[in-house]
Amino acid sequence: MVSICNIKSTMRLILILNFCLILPGCNKIEQGEVMNKSAKEILGNPNYPAISYGGYRERTRDIEPTKDQIKEDILILHAAGFRVIRTYDVHLSLAKNTLEVIRELKLLDKNFEMYVMLGAWITAANPNTDNVIHNIEDEEFNSFEVFEAIRLTNLYPDIVKIIAVGNEAMVHWASGYFVTPDIILNWVNYLQNLKKKNKLPKDTWITSSDNFAAWGGGDDVYHTEDLINLINAVDYISMHTYSFHDTHYNPSFWNHSNEALTEIAKAEELMLKSKEYSKSQFLSVRKFLDSIGVNKQVHIGETGWASIDNSFYGPEGTRAADEYKQYLYFNHMNDLCEELQISCFYFSAFDEPWKDFANISGSENHFGLFTEEGKAKYLMWDSVDAELFNGLQRGNGKITKTYEGDKELLIKDIKNP
């Protein structure tokens, strides 16, 4: 969670300005005929792979990527086959500038497609302090986020197809800022009412993106009337599943069936178990929905696997983190999505060194398919070989492979439990 104290002084003015920009058609740009699919057409469609995007390249989010840098990223992701990206908040410039870049690319090529799941960050009162109040929201901050999401959705209706109210905003382990479901529900209802009044595109889908447990797939403590009302209010469920993280707290998960297996075979066995673990969390949410009589789509809003760690998931921990396991997990999750006929917003596009700025080798910095320098990790090597990234670059270099393309070196870095 980033500090919000520096933006509060300007929020009231910006909120007022946002209201004059909230209606569909305000500042509308004539675009001619461009590609324009609805969320209903995109979600669950294997032709529209999705990924989480944060373009931050430095060890602080105070240094935001430029529009030229964002354009580099969007072209790389498009070349890799992704057609939907997810953002997380709108109080910084990344989301707005990303939408501007996509609009410019669409104007240059009417067949260019890249859609956006736009995030509005939601937080409790007094976040990340000893006085956090979970059943009261930070109304000023949250209002800014939601109203800016509305403005951007109406400004870019051909691009923004989903609004996510909150990111892991209800799960209790987000102890610094989580809110009770009624707070998310109020904002979801607000957005749904705007759709009814033609003040937001009717085909925009509204959801909240949260851990599987917060959607009823875990402890009974989450099974509240407010959660049930929220489930009924959203257009679909966006759930997170992270076997990478969870298995740190379940050491027996990493037991092998046969210690005589090669390191590659052990990794393959473990990653198949990881796929089944994530599938079980998905099905637990589906089971809860069935128990309350709700027939609504469930998609994976986040899942991923880190390639490096020097702590819980590294050599002295579960040894989960390496590029080969990341490659296996990515492919397994693609298979799972095909099996379940769902979408998965894979986390994430690029490594982001700001996430654990004090520890450059921390796992949070290394979930990307590409490094911050633009090197393609093992799961993208085939795309490099297919010359999909020819002519593209991130920063000063073209897209090349990690390990200089030497698979033997990569395999040596597999460290199974």
Secondary structure in CASP SS format (residue, H / E / C, confidence):
PFRMAT SS
TARGET T0000
AUTHOR 0000-0000-0000
METHOD secondary structure of the structure
MODEL  1
M C 1.00
V C 1.00
S C 1.00
I C 1.00
C C 1.00
N C 1.00
I C 1.00
K H 1.00
S H 1.00
T H 1.00
M H 1.00
R H 1.00
L H 1.00
I H 1.00
L H 1.00
I H 1.00
L H 1.00
N H 1.00
F H 1.00
C C 1.00
L C 1.00
I C 1.00
L C 1.00
P C 1.00
G C 1.00
C C 1.00
N C 1.00
K C 1.00
I C 1.00
E C 1.00
Q C 1.00
G C 1.00
E C 1.00
V C 1.00
M C 1.00
N C 1.00
K C 1.00
S C 1.00
A H 1.00
K H 1.00
E H 1.00
I H 1.00
L C 1.00
G C 1.00
N C 1.00
P C 1.00
N C 1.00
Y C 1.00
P C 1.00
A E 1.00
I E 1.00
S E 1.00
Y C 1.00
G C 1.00
G C 1.00
Y C 1.00
R C 1.00
E C 1.00
R C 1.00
T C 1.00
R C 1.00
D C 1.00
I C 1.00
E C 1.00
P C 1.00
T C 1.00
K H 1.00
D H 1.00
Q H 1.00
I H 1.00
K H 1.00
E H 1.00
D H 1.00
I H 1.00
L H 1.00
I H 1.00
L H 1.00
H H 1.00
A H 1.00
A C 1.00
G C 1.00
F C 1.00
R C 1.00
V E 1.00
I E 1.00
R E 1.00
T C 1.00
Y C 1.00
D C 1.00
V C 1.00
H C 1.00
L C 1.00
S C 1.00
L H 1.00
A H 1.00
K H 1.00
N H 1.00
T H 1.00
L H 1.00
E H 1.00
V H 1.00
I H 1.00
R H 1.00
E H 1.00
L H 1.00
K H 1.00
L H 1.00
L H 1.00
D C 1.00
K C 1.00
N C 1.00
F C 1.00
E C 1.00
M C 1.00
Y E 1.00
V E 1.00
M E 1.00
L E 1.00
G E 1.00
A E 1.00
W C 1.00
I C 1.00
T C 1.00
A E 1.00
A E 1.00
N C 1.00
P C 1.00
N C 1.00
T C 1.00
D C 1.00
N C 1.00
V C 1.00
I E 1.00
H E 1.00
N E 1.00
I E 1.00
E E 1.00
D C 1.00
E H 1.00
E H 1.00
F H 1.00
N H 1.00
S H 1.00
F H 1.00
E H 1.00
V H 1.00
F H 1.00
E H 1.00
A H 1.00
I H 1.00
R H 1.00
L H 1.00
T H 1.00
N H 1.00
L H 1.00
Y C 1.00
P C 1.00
D C 1.00
I C 1.00
V E 1.00
K E 1.00
I E 1.00
I E 1.00
A E 1.00
V E 1.00
G E 1.00
N E 1.00
E C 1.00
A C 1.00
M C 1.00
V C 1.00
H C 1.00
W C 1.00
A C 1.00
S C 1.00
G C 1.00
Y C 1.00
F C 1.00
V C 1.00
T C 1.00
P H 1.00
D H 1.00
I H 1.00
I H 1.00
L H 1.00
N H 1.00
W H 1.00
V H 1.00
N H 1.00
Y H 1.00
L H 1.00
Q H 1.00
N H 1.00
L H 1.00
K H 1.00
K H 1.00
K C 1.00
N C 1.00
K C 1.00
L C 1.00
P C 1.00
K C 1.00
D C 1.00
T C 1.00
W E 1.00
I E 1.00
T E 1.00
S E 1.00
S E 1.00
D E 1.00
N E 1.00
F H 1.00
A H 1.00
A H 1.00
W H 1.00
G C 1.00
G C 1.00
G C 1.00
D C 1.00
D H 1.00
V H 1.00
Y H 1.00
H C 1.00
T C 1.00
E H 1.00
D H 1.00
L H 1.00
I H 1.00
N H 1.00
L H 1.00
I H 1.00
N H 1.00
A H 1.00
V C 1.00
D C 1.00
Y C 1.00
I E 1.00
S E 1.00
M E 1.00
H E 1.00
T C 1.00
Y C 1.00
S H 1.00
F H 1.00
H H 1.00
D H 1.00
T H 1.00
H H 1.00
Y H 1.00
N C 1.00
P H 1.00
S H 1.00
F H 1.00
W H 1.00
N C 1.00
H C 1.00
S C 1.00
N C 1.00
E C 1.00
A C 1.00
L C 1.00
T C 1.00
E H 1.00
I H 1.00
A H 1.00
K H 1.00
A H 1.00
E H 1.00
E H 1.00
L H 1.00
M H 1.00
L H 1.00
K H 1.00
S H 1.00
K H 1.00
E H 1.00
Y H 1.00
S H 1.00
K H 1.00
S H 1.00
Q H 1.00
F H 1.00
L H 1.00
S H 1.00
V H 1.00
R H 1.00
K H 1.00
F H 1.00
L H 1.00
D H 1.00
S H 1.00
I C 1.00
G C 1.00
V C 1.00
N C 1.00
K C 1.00
Q C 1.00
V E 1.00
H E 1.00
I E 1.00
G E 1.00
E E 1.00
T E 1.00
G C 1.00
W C 1.00
A C 1.00
S C 1.00
I C 1.00
D C 1.00
N C 1.00
S C 1.00
F C 1.00
Y C 1.00
G C 1.00
P C 1.00
E C 1.00
G C 1.00
T C 1.00
R C 1.00
A C 1.00
A C 1.00
D C 1.00
E H 1.00
Y H 1.00
K H 1.00
Q H 1.00
Y H 1.00
L H 1.00
Y H 1.00
F H 1.00
N H 1.00
H H 1.00
M H 1.00
N H 1.00
D H 1.00
L H 1.00
C H 1.00
E H 1.00
E H 1.00
L H 1.00
Q C 1.00
I C 1.00
S C 1.00
C E 1.00
F E 1.00
Y E 1.00
F C 1.00
S C 1.00
A C 1.00
F E 1.00
D C 1.00
E C 1.00
P C 1.00
W C 1.00
K C 1.00
D C 1.00
F C 1.00
A C 1.00
N C 1.00
I C 1.00
S C 1.00
G C 1.00
S H 1.00
E H 1.00
N H 1.00
H C 1.00
F C 1.00
G C 1.00
L C 1.00
F E 1.00
T C 1.00
E C 1.00
E C 1.00
G C 1.00
K C 1.00
A E 1.00
K C 1.00
Y H 1.00
L H 1.00
M H 1.00
W H 1.00
D H 1.00
S H 1.00
V H 1.00
D H 1.00
A C 1.00
E C 1.00
L C 1.00
F C 1.00
N C 1.00
G C 1.00
L C 1.00
Q E 1.00
R E 1.00
G C 1.00
N C 1.00
G E 1.00
K E 1.00
I C 1.00
T C 1.00
K E 1.00
T H 1.00
Y H 1.00
E H 1.00
G H 1.00
D C 1.00
K H 1.00
E H 1.00
L H 1.00
L H 1.00
I H 1.00
K H 1.00
D C 1.00
I C 1.00
K C 1.00
N C 1.00
P C 1.00
END
